Each structure stands twice: as C-alpha cells, then as structure tokens.
Amino acid sequence: MAETETQTHDDIKALTFEQALDALEKIVDDLERGDVPLDQSIRIYERGEALKAHCEKLLKAAEDKVEKIRLSRDGKPAGVEPLDPE
C-alpha cells in the first residue's frame, strides 16, 4: 500500500461512528452509480473496507460497554466497569 493510501486510511481512526457510516454510504453511492474509473473504484472500495472495519470496531466497543453495565437489586444501573484494554 502506498504511503498516501496508508495516511488516507489512518484518518479513519479519528472518525466517529456516524462520520464513518456517512463516508461509507457515500462510497456505496459512488460505486453504485458506476461512473467512477476502475482505478479510483478500487481505491475507494479499499477505503470502504477500512471504514466498515472501523464501524464494526466501534459497534463492538459499544456492545462491550452495554454488557459491562451492572444493575442493582431495584433494576437501576449500579455503575459501569471500564472496558478491558485491547
């Protein structure tokens, strides 16, 4: 992978889930239109794969947080345990 492609994919790490999902939807729209040159289609498809992986990672982290919530006897949240570091 070229250095500029690595830098392009590195910026994904800073995106929120919503930002990454919006970018992924734009890529899907661009590819579905079919008017993107082949070499550009390949590059944006690769970026789409990186965005998809980032969204999956953020969703997994959110699921982990929800699972860590402990309920007290009266059904109210008693606290949240921090996520285990990866």
LINMONOR-V203741 format. One record per backbone hydrogen bond with DSSP energy under -0.5 kcal/mol. NH is the residue of the N-H (numbers start at 1). CO is the residue of the C=O. E is the energy in kcal/mol with one decimal. If there is no record, write none. Layout:
((NH/CO/E) (NH/CO/E))
This chain:
((6/2/-2.2) (7/3/-2.5) (8/4/-2.2) (9/5/-2.3) (10/6/-2.3) (11/7/-1.3) (12/9/-1.0) (13/10/-1.0) (14/11/-1.1) (15/12/-1.9) (20/16/-2.5) (21/17/-2.6) (22/18/-2.3) (23/19/-2.3) (24/20/-2.4) (25/21/-2.5) (26/22/-2.0) (27/23/-2.0) (28/24/-2.3) (29/25/-2.4) (30/26/-2.7) (31/27/-2.7) (32/28/-2.6) (33/29/-1.8) (34/30/-1.0) (35/30/-0.5) (41/37/-2.7) (42/38/-2.2) (43/39/-1.7) (44/40/-2.8) (45/41/-2.2) (46/42/-2.2) (47/43/-2.0) (48/44/-2.3) (49/45/-2.2) (50/46/-1.9) (51/47/-2.6) (52/48/-2.6) (53/49/-2.2) (54/50/-2.0) (55/51/-2.5) (56/52/-2.4) (57/53/-2.2) (58/54/-2.4) (59/55/-2.5) (60/56/-2.3) (61/57/-2.2) (62/58/-2.0) (63/59/-2.6) (64/60/-2.5) (65/61/-2.0) (66/62/-2.2) (67/63/-2.3) (68/64/-1.3) (69/65/-0.6) (69/66/-1.0) (70/79/-2.0) (72/76/-3.4) (75/72/-1.9) (78/70/-3.4) (79/70/-0.8) (81/68/-0.8))
